[in-house]
Amino acid sequence: MLGEPIATVETAAGTCPVHVGCGALGEAGRIAASAVRGRIACVVSDSDVAPLHCAAVEASLAEAGFKTERVTVPAGEKSKDLAMLSTLWEEFHRIGLARRDVVVAVGGGVVGDLAGFAAATWMRGVAVMQVPTSLLAMVDSSIGGKTAVDLPFGKNLVGAFHQPVAVLADPDVLATLPEREFVQGMAETVKYGCIFDADFFAWLESLPDAGPGPDDVERIVVHCAKAKAEVVTRDERESGLRTLLNFGHTVGHAAEKALGYGAAAHGEAVAAGMVAAARFGESLGMTEPGTEKRLAALLRKLRLPVRVGELAGGAG
């Protein structure tokens, strides 16, 4: 059984415990039952993740007395749009999802954003529990309540702050990720080292060329999740401190849009965006000289792109 949460997000919207632990998917029912009064759970996942992990989550929910319904969306960034959002609303209506019930997002950042925004807007807000299955989602996007969908003219332009009732991360599931999916999540971990913790950045630099081992991965998830929870508690709606978490995202989001959503993975675009931001900062005399070179070296070691031209199979 999971112990105490490794962190707690405290906001005006309520309290969100963040649980990290091997076997955590089997605790989904217990955690959800302690958070909501209803006993209908709509499990939202994607076509890649659902066959791997939804059965364990649904079994746990059923054991806790929930009636479960599953909605599976196509994997990939292109599902994060208004058409798929409307599909989720239609499914919520079919299921009879009410305010006392819960949406359980099982997947990476796309599923978390999409299901979270659908929950935020259905009946003016129903509970959502985030069960992240990618490294990027575990260390960043599942925590903090930022939900959104993309529009043709911009990424994440329609969304809402909607804090989850809990975040449940099981590092064991990361073993099922394709290498590219795992690697792109490492970009967000580097981000935390850059903006908050020089010692953590140096530790990432010390990792073997083969990449982090299982114990290293759990340390990464716990460290970054704690940092994100603290930031959100201090600045839920991104009016100050939380804007630092957008490091690399200005150029990264622009690249994702220009290339077409899904052509470049989000973490890959953020990696290139961080290097661009460091280079710009150095040119203005605002960033310590050598930062761009050191950052690029770490990202290269992690097999991440460092130039926008490298995204989507480009060069330069």
Contacts in CASP RR format, 6 or more apart in sequence:
PFRMAT RR
TARGET T0000
AUTHOR 0000-0000-0000
METHOD contacts of the structure
MODEL  1
MLGEPIATVETAAGTCPVHVGCGALGEAGRIAASAVRGRIACVVSDSDVA
PLHCAAVEASLAEAGFKTERVTVPAGEKSKDLAMLSTLWEEFHRIGLARR
DVVVAVGGGVVGDLAGFAAATWMRGVAVMQVPTSLLAMVDSSIGGKTAVD
LPFGKNLVGAFHQPVAVLADPDVLATLPEREFVQGMAETVKYGCIFDADF
FAWLESLPDAGPGPDDVERIVVHCAKAKAEVVTRDERESGLRTLLNFGHT
VGHAAEKALGYGAAAHGEAVAAGMVAAARFGESLGMTEPGTEKRLAALLR
KLRLPVRVGELAGGAG
1 27 0 8 1.000
2 19 0 8 1.000
2 21 0 8 1.000
2 24 0 8 1.000
2 27 0 8 1.000
2 31 0 8 1.000
3 19 0 8 1.000
5 17 0 8 1.000
5 18 0 8 1.000
5 19 0 8 1.000
6 18 0 8 1.000
6 19 0 8 1.000
6 20 0 8 1.000
6 222 0 8 1.000
6 225 0 8 1.000
6 226 0 8 1.000
7 17 0 8 1.000
7 18 0 8 1.000
7 225 0 8 1.000
7 226 0 8 1.000
7 229 0 8 1.000
7 230 0 8 1.000
8 15 0 8 1.000
8 16 0 8 1.000
8 17 0 8 1.000
8 18 0 8 1.000
8 229 0 8 1.000
8 233 0 8 1.000
9 15 0 8 1.000
9 16 0 8 1.000
9 18 0 8 1.000
9 143 0 8 1.000
9 144 0 8 1.000
9 163 0 8 1.000
9 229 0 8 1.000
9 232 0 8 1.000
9 233 0 8 1.000
10 233 0 8 1.000
11 163 0 8 1.000
11 232 0 8 1.000
11 233 0 8 1.000
11 236 0 8 1.000
12 236 0 8 1.000
13 161 0 8 1.000
13 162 0 8 1.000
13 163 0 8 1.000
13 236 0 8 1.000
14 163 0 8 1.000
16 143 0 8 1.000
16 144 0 8 1.000
16 163 0 8 1.000
16 164 0 8 1.000
16 165 0 8 1.000
16 166 0 8 1.000
16 167 0 8 1.000
16 229 0 8 1.000
17 31 0 8 1.000
17 166 0 8 1.000
17 167 0 8 1.000
18 143 0 8 1.000
18 166 0 8 1.000
18 167 0 8 1.000
18 169 0 8 1.000
18 225 0 8 1.000
18 226 0 8 1.000
18 229 0 8 1.000
19 27 0 8 1.000
19 31 0 8 1.000
19 166 0 8 1.000
19 167 0 8 1.000
19 168 0 8 1.000
19 169 0 8 1.000
20 138 0 8 1.000
20 169 0 8 1.000
20 170 0 8 1.000
20 171 0 8 1.000
20 218 0 8 1.000
20 221 0 8 1.000
20 222 0 8 1.000
20 225 0 8 1.000
21 169 0 8 1.000
21 170 0 8 1.000
21 171 0 8 1.000
21 172 0 8 1.000
21 218 0 8 1.000
22 170 0 8 1.000
22 171 0 8 1.000
22 172 0 8 1.000
22 218 0 8 1.000
23 170 0 8 1.000
23 172 0 8 1.000
24 168 0 8 1.000
24 169 0 8 1.000
24 170 0 8 1.000
25 53 0 8 1.000
25 56 0 8 1.000
25 57 0 8 1.000
25 60 0 8 1.000
25 131 0 8 1.000
25 168 0 8 1.000
25 170 0 8 1.000
25 173 0 8 1.000
26 56 0 8 1.000
26 57 0 8 1.000
26 59 0 8 1.000
26 60 0 8 1.000
27 60 0 8 1.000
27 168 0 8 1.000
28 56 0 8 1.000
28 57 0 8 1.000
28 60 0 8 1.000
28 61 0 8 1.000
28 104 0 8 1.000
28 129 0 8 1.000
28 131 0 8 1.000
28 168 0 8 1.000
29 41 0 8 1.000
29 60 0 8 1.000
29 61 0 8 1.000
29 63 0 8 1.000
29 64 0 8 1.000
29 65 0 8 1.000
29 66 0 8 1.000
30 60 0 8 1.000
30 64 0 8 1.000
31 129 0 8 1.000
31 166 0 8 1.000
31 168 0 8 1.000
32 41 0 8 1.000
32 61 0 8 1.000
32 64 0 8 1.000
32 66 0 8 1.000
32 102 0 8 1.000
32 104 0 8 1.000
32 129 0 8 1.000
32 165 0 8 1.000
32 166 0 8 1.000
33 64 0 8 1.000
33 65 0 8 1.000
33 66 0 8 1.000
35 102 0 8 1.000
35 127 0 8 1.000
35 129 0 8 1.000
35 165 0 8 1.000
35 166 0 8 1.000
36 100 0 8 1.000
36 101 0 8 1.000
36 102 0 8 1.000
36 127 0 8 1.000
36 165 0 8 1.000
37 100 0 8 1.000
38 98 0 8 1.000
38 100 0 8 1.000
38 101 0 8 1.000
38 102 0 8 1.000
39 65 0 8 1.000
39 66 0 8 1.000
39 67 0 8 1.000
39 101 0 8 1.000
40 66 0 8 1.000
40 67 0 8 1.000
40 69 0 8 1.000
40 95 0 8 1.000
40 96 0 8 1.000
40 97 0 8 1.000
40 98 0 8 1.000
40 101 0 8 1.000
40 102 0 8 1.000
41 61 0 8 1.000
41 66 0 8 1.000
41 67 0 8 1.000
41 68 0 8 1.000
41 69 0 8 1.000
41 101 0 8 1.000
41 102 0 8 1.000
41 103 0 8 1.000
41 104 0 8 1.000
42 68 0 8 1.000
42 69 0 8 1.000
42 70 0 8 1.000
42 71 0 8 1.000
42 91 0 8 1.000
42 92 0 8 1.000
42 95 0 8 1.000
42 97 0 8 1.000
42 101 0 8 1.000
42 102 0 8 1.000
42 103 0 8 1.000
42 104 0 8 1.000
43 54 0 8 1.000
43 57 0 8 1.000
43 58 0 8 1.000
43 61 0 8 1.000
43 68 0 8 1.000
43 69 0 8 1.000
43 70 0 8 1.000
43 71 0 8 1.000
43 104 0 8 1.000
43 106 0 8 1.000
44 70 0 8 1.000
44 71 0 8 1.000
44 72 0 8 1.000
44 73 0 8 1.000
44 88 0 8 1.000
44 103 0 8 1.000
44 104 0 8 1.000
44 105 0 8 1.000
44 106 0 8 1.000
44 111 0 8 1.000
44 112 0 8 1.000
44 114 0 8 1.000
44 115 0 8 1.000
44 118 0 8 1.000
45 53 0 8 1.000
45 54 0 8 1.000
45 70 0 8 1.000
45 71 0 8 1.000
45 72 0 8 1.000
45 73 0 8 1.000
45 105 0 8 1.000
45 106 0 8 1.000
45 107 0 8 1.000
45 111 0 8 1.000
46 72 0 8 1.000
46 73 0 8 1.000
46 74 0 8 1.000
46 75 0 8 1.000
46 76 0 8 1.000
46 79 0 8 1.000
46 107 0 8 1.000
46 108 0 8 1.000
46 110 0 8 1.000
46 111 0 8 1.000
47 72 0 8 1.000
47 73 0 8 1.000
47 74 0 8 1.000
47 75 0 8 1.000
48 75 0 8 1.000
49 75 0 8 1.000
49 106 0 8 1.000
49 107 0 8 1.000
49 108 0 8 1.000
49 111 0 8 1.000
49 133 0 8 1.000
50 70 0 8 1.000
50 72 0 8 1.000
50 106 0 8 1.000
52 133 0 8 1.000
52 173 0 8 1.000
52 176 0 8 1.000
53 106 0 8 1.000
53 107 0 8 1.000
53 131 0 8 1.000
53 133 0 8 1.000
53 173 0 8 1.000
53 176 0 8 1.000
54 70 0 8 1.000
54 106 0 8 1.000
57 104 0 8 1.000
57 106 0 8 1.000
57 131 0 8 1.000
58 68 0 8 1.000
58 70 0 8 1.000
61 68 0 8 1.000
61 104 0 8 1.000
62 68 0 8 1.000
66 102 0 8 1.000
69 91 0 8 1.000
69 95 0 8 1.000
71 87 0 8 1.000
71 88 0 8 1.000
71 91 0 8 1.000
73 79 0 8 1.000
73 84 0 8 1.000
73 87 0 8 1.000
73 88 0 8 1.000
73 111 0 8 1.000
73 114 0 8 1.000
75 110 0 8 1.000
76 110 0 8 1.000
76 262 0 8 1.000
77 110 0 8 1.000
77 150 0 8 1.000
77 256 0 8 1.000
77 261 0 8 1.000
77 262 0 8 1.000
77 266 0 8 1.000
78 261 0 8 1.000
78 262 0 8 1.000
79 110 0 8 1.000
79 114 0 8 1.000
80 110 0 8 1.000
80 113 0 8 1.000
80 114 0 8 1.000
80 148 0 8 1.000
80 149 0 8 1.000
80 150 0 8 1.000
80 261 0 8 1.000
81 149 0 8 1.000
81 150 0 8 1.000
81 151 0 8 1.000
82 149 0 8 1.000
82 151 0 8 1.000
82 158 0 8 1.000
84 114 0 8 1.000
84 149 0 8 1.000
85 114 0 8 1.000
85 117 0 8 1.000
85 118 0 8 1.000
85 121 0 8 1.000
85 149 0 8 1.000
88 114 0 8 1.000
88 115 0 8 1.000
88 118 0 8 1.000
88 122 0 8 1.000
89 118 0 8 1.000
89 121 0 8 1.000
89 122 0 8 1.000
92 103 0 8 1.000
92 118 0 8 1.000
92 122 0 8 1.000
92 126 0 8 1.000
97 103 0 8 1.000
97 122 0 8 1.000
97 123 0 8 1.000
97 126 0 8 1.000
98 123 0 8 1.000
98 126 0 8 1.000
99 123 0 8 1.000
99 124 0 8 1.000
99 125 0 8 1.000
99 126 0 8 1.000
101 126 0 8 1.000
101 127 0 8 1.000
102 126 0 8 1.000
102 127 0 8 1.000
102 128 0 8 1.000
102 129 0 8 1.000
102 165 0 8 1.000
103 115 0 8 1.000
103 116 0 8 1.000
103 118 0 8 1.000
103 119 0 8 1.000
103 122 0 8 1.000
103 126 0 8 1.000
103 127 0 8 1.000
103 128 0 8 1.000
103 129 0 8 1.000
104 115 0 8 1.000
104 128 0 8 1.000
104 129 0 8 1.000
104 131 0 8 1.000
105 111 0 8 1.000
105 112 0 8 1.000
105 114 0 8 1.000
105 115 0 8 1.000
105 116 0 8 1.000
105 128 0 8 1.000
105 129 0 8 1.000
105 130 0 8 1.000
105 131 0 8 1.000
105 142 0 8 1.000
106 131 0 8 1.000
106 133 0 8 1.000
107 131 0 8 1.000
107 132 0 8 1.000
107 133 0 8 1.000
107 134 0 8 1.000
107 137 0 8 1.000
108 132 0 8 1.000
108 133 0 8 1.000
108 134 0 8 1.000
108 136 0 8 1.000
108 137 0 8 1.000
108 141 0 8 1.000
108 142 0 8 1.000
109 132 0 8 1.000
109 134 0 8 1.000
109 136 0 8 1.000
109 137 0 8 1.000
109 141 0 8 1.000
109 142 0 8 1.000
109 266 0 8 1.000
112 130 0 8 1.000
112 132 0 8 1.000
112 137 0 8 1.000
112 141 0 8 1.000
112 142 0 8 1.000
112 147 0 8 1.000
113 141 0 8 1.000
113 146 0 8 1.000
113 147 0 8 1.000
113 148 0 8 1.000
113 149 0 8 1.000
113 156 0 8 1.000
114 147 0 8 1.000
114 149 0 8 1.000
115 128 0 8 1.000
116 128 0 8 1.000
116 130 0 8 1.000
116 145 0 8 1.000
116 147 0 8 1.000
116 162 0 8 1.000
116 164 0 8 1.000
117 147 0 8 1.000
117 148 0 8 1.000
117 149 0 8 1.000
117 158 0 8 1.000
117 159 0 8 1.000
117 160 0 8 1.000
117 162 0 8 1.000
119 125 0 8 1.000
119 126 0 8 1.000
119 127 0 8 1.000
119 128 0 8 1.000
119 147 0 8 1.000
119 162 0 8 1.000
120 128 0 8 1.000
120 147 0 8 1.000
120 159 0 8 1.000
120 160 0 8 1.000
120 161 0 8 1.000
120 162 0 8 1.000
121 160 0 8 1.000
125 162 0 8 1.000
127 164 0 8 1.000
127 165 0 8 1.000
128 162 0 8 1.000
128 164 0 8 1.000
128 165 0 8 1.000
129 164 0 8 1.000
129 165 0 8 1.000
129 166 0 8 1.000
129 167 0 8 1.000
129 168 0 8 1.000
130 137 0 8 1.000
130 142 0 8 1.000
130 143 0 8 1.000
130 164 0 8 1.000
130 166 0 8 1.000
130 167 0 8 1.000
130 168 0 8 1.000
131 142 0 8 1.000
131 167 0 8 1.000
131 168 0 8 1.000
131 169 0 8 1.000
131 170 0 8 1.000
132 138 0 8 1.000
132 141 0 8 1.000
132 142 0 8 1.000
132 167 0 8 1.000
132 169 0 8 1.000
133 170 0 8 1.000
133 173 0 8 1.000
133 174 0 8 1.000
133 176 0 8 1.000
133 177 0 8 1.000
134 174 0 8 1.000
134 177 0 8 1.000
134 181 0 8 1.000
134 182 0 8 1.000
134 185 0 8 1.000
135 174 0 8 1.000
135 177 0 8 1.000
135 181 0 8 1.000
135 182 0 8 1.000
135 185 0 8 1.000
135 186 0 8 1.000
135 188 0 8 1.000
135 189 0 8 1.000
135 217 0 8 1.000
135 220 0 8 1.000
135 221 0 8 1.000
136 184 0 8 1.000
136 185 0 8 1.000
136 187 0 8 1.000
136 188 0 8 1.000
136 266 0 8 1.000
136 267 0 8 1.000
138 169 0 8 1.000
138 171 0 8 1.000
138 174 0 8 1.000
138 221 0 8 1.000
138 224 0 8 1.000
138 225 0 8 1.000
139 185 0 8 1.000
139 188 0 8 1.000
139 189 0 8 1.000
139 192 0 8 1.000
139 220 0 8 1.000
139 221 0 8 1.000
139 224 0 8 1.000
139 225 0 8 1.000
139 228 0 8 1.000
140 188 0 8 1.000
140 191 0 8 1.000
140 224 0 8 1.000
140 228 0 8 1.000
140 245 0 8 1.000
142 164 0 8 1.000
142 167 0 8 1.000
142 169 0 8 1.000
143 167 0 8 1.000
143 225 0 8 1.000
143 228 0 8 1.000
143 229 0 8 1.000
143 232 0 8 1.000
144 161 0 8 1.000
144 163 0 8 1.000
144 164 0 8 1.000
144 228 0 8 1.000
144 229 0 8 1.000
144 232 0 8 1.000
144 236 0 8 1.000
145 161 0 8 1.000
145 162 0 8 1.000
145 163 0 8 1.000
145 164 0 8 1.000
145 232 0 8 1.000
146 156 0 8 1.000
146 159 0 8 1.000
146 161 0 8 1.000
146 238 0 8 1.000
147 159 0 8 1.000
147 160 0 8 1.000
147 161 0 8 1.000
147 162 0 8 1.000
148 156 0 8 1.000
148 157 0 8 1.000
148 158 0 8 1.000
148 159 0 8 1.000
148 160 0 8 1.000
149 156 0 8 1.000
149 158 0 8 1.000
149 159 0 8 1.000
150 156 0 8 1.000
150 157 0 8 1.000
150 261 0 8 1.000
151 157 0 8 1.000
151 158 0 8 1.000
153 257 0 8 1.000
154 253 0 8 1.000
154 257 0 8 1.000
155 253 0 8 1.000
155 256 0 8 1.000
155 257 0 8 1.000
155 261 0 8 1.000
156 253 0 8 1.000
161 236 0 8 1.000
161 237 0 8 1.000
163 236 0 8 1.000
167 225 0 8 1.000
169 221 0 8 1.000
169 225 0 8 1.000
171 214 0 8 1.000
171 217 0 8 1.000
171 218 0 8 1.000
171 221 0 8 1.000
174 182 0 8 1.000
174 217 0 8 1.000
175 214 0 8 1.000
180 265 0 8 1.000
181 265 0 8 1.000
183 302 0 8 1.000
183 303 0 8 1.000
183 304 0 8 1.000
184 265 0 8 1.000
184 266 0 8 1.000
184 267 0 8 1.000
184 268 0 8 1.000
184 271 0 8 1.000
184 304 0 8 1.000
185 267 0 8 1.000
186 212 0 8 1.000
186 302 0 8 1.000
186 304 0 8 1.000
187 267 0 8 1.000
187 268 0 8 1.000
187 270 0 8 1.000
187 271 0 8 1.000
187 274 0 8 1.000
187 299 0 8 1.000
187 302 0 8 1.000
187 304 0 8 1.000
188 224 0 8 1.000
188 267 0 8 1.000
188 270 0 8 1.000
189 204 0 8 1.000
189 220 0 8 1.000
189 224 0 8 1.000
190 201 0 8 1.000
190 204 0 8 1.000
190 271 0 8 1.000
190 274 0 8 1.000
190 295 0 8 1.000
190 298 0 8 1.000
190 299 0 8 1.000
190 302 0 8 1.000
191 245 0 8 1.000
191 247 0 8 1.000
191 248 0 8 1.000
191 270 0 8 1.000
191 274 0 8 1.000
192 200 0 8 1.000
192 223 0 8 1.000
192 224 0 8 1.000
192 227 0 8 1.000
192 228 0 8 1.000
193 200 0 8 1.000
193 201 0 8 1.000
193 204 0 8 1.000
194 201 0 8 1.000
194 247 0 8 1.000
194 274 0 8 1.000
194 278 0 8 1.000
194 295 0 8 1.000
195 244 0 8 1.000
195 245 0 8 1.000
195 247 0 8 1.000
196 227 0 8 1.000
196 244 0 8 1.000
197 223 0 8 1.000
197 227 0 8 1.000
200 223 0 8 1.000
201 298 0 8 1.000
204 298 0 8 1.000
204 302 0 8 1.000
205 297 0 8 1.000
205 298 0 8 1.000
205 301 0 8 1.000
207 216 0 8 1.000
207 301 0 8 1.000
209 301 0 8 1.000
211 302 0 8 1.000
212 220 0 8 1.000
228 245 0 8 1.000
231 241 0 8 1.000
231 242 0 8 1.000
231 244 0 8 1.000
231 245 0 8 1.000
232 242 0 8 1.000
234 241 0 8 1.000
234 242 0 8 1.000
235 241 0 8 1.000
235 242 0 8 1.000
236 242 0 8 1.000
247 274 0 8 1.000
247 277 0 8 1.000
248 270 0 8 1.000
248 273 0 8 1.000
248 274 0 8 1.000
248 276 0 8 1.000
248 277 0 8 1.000
249 270 0 8 1.000
249 273 0 8 1.000
250 273 0 8 1.000
250 277 0 8 1.000
251 269 0 8 1.000
251 272 0 8 1.000
251 273 0 8 1.000
251 276 0 8 1.000
251 277 0 8 1.000
251 308 0 8 1.000
252 269 0 8 1.000
252 270 0 8 1.000
252 272 0 8 1.000
252 273 0 8 1.000
252 308 0 8 1.000
253 269 0 8 1.000
255 264 0 8 1.000
255 269 0 8 1.000
255 272 0 8 1.000
255 273 0 8 1.000
255 308 0 8 1.000
255 311 0 8 1.000
256 262 0 8 1.000
256 263 0 8 1.000
256 264 0 8 1.000
256 266 0 8 1.000
256 269 0 8 1.000
259 311 0 8 1.000
259 312 0 8 1.000
263 311 0 8 1.000
263 312 0 8 1.000
264 311 0 8 1.000
264 312 0 8 1.000
267 304 0 8 1.000
268 304 0 8 1.000
268 305 0 8 1.000
268 311 0 8 1.000
269 308 0 8 1.000
269 311 0 8 1.000
271 299 0 8 1.000
271 304 0 8 1.000
271 305 0 8 1.000
271 306 0 8 1.000
272 305 0 8 1.000
272 306 0 8 1.000
272 307 0 8 1.000
272 308 0 8 1.000
272 309 0 8 1.000
272 310 0 8 1.000
272 311 0 8 1.000
273 308 0 8 1.000
274 295 0 8 1.000
274 299 0 8 1.000
275 292 0 8 1.000
275 295 0 8 1.000
275 296 0 8 1.000
275 299 0 8 1.000
275 306 0 8 1.000
275 307 0 8 1.000
276 308 0 8 1.000
278 287 0 8 1.000
278 291 0 8 1.000
278 292 0 8 1.000
278 295 0 8 1.000
279 292 0 8 1.000
281 287 0 8 1.000
282 288 0 8 1.000
282 289 0 8 1.000
282 290 0 8 1.000
282 291 0 8 1.000
282 292 0 8 1.000
295 306 0 8 1.000
296 306 0 8 1.000
299 305 0 8 1.000
299 306 0 8 1.000
300 306 0 8 1.000
305 311 0 8 1.000
307 316 0 8 1.000
309 315 0 8 1.000
309 316 0 8 1.000
310 316 0 8 1.000
END
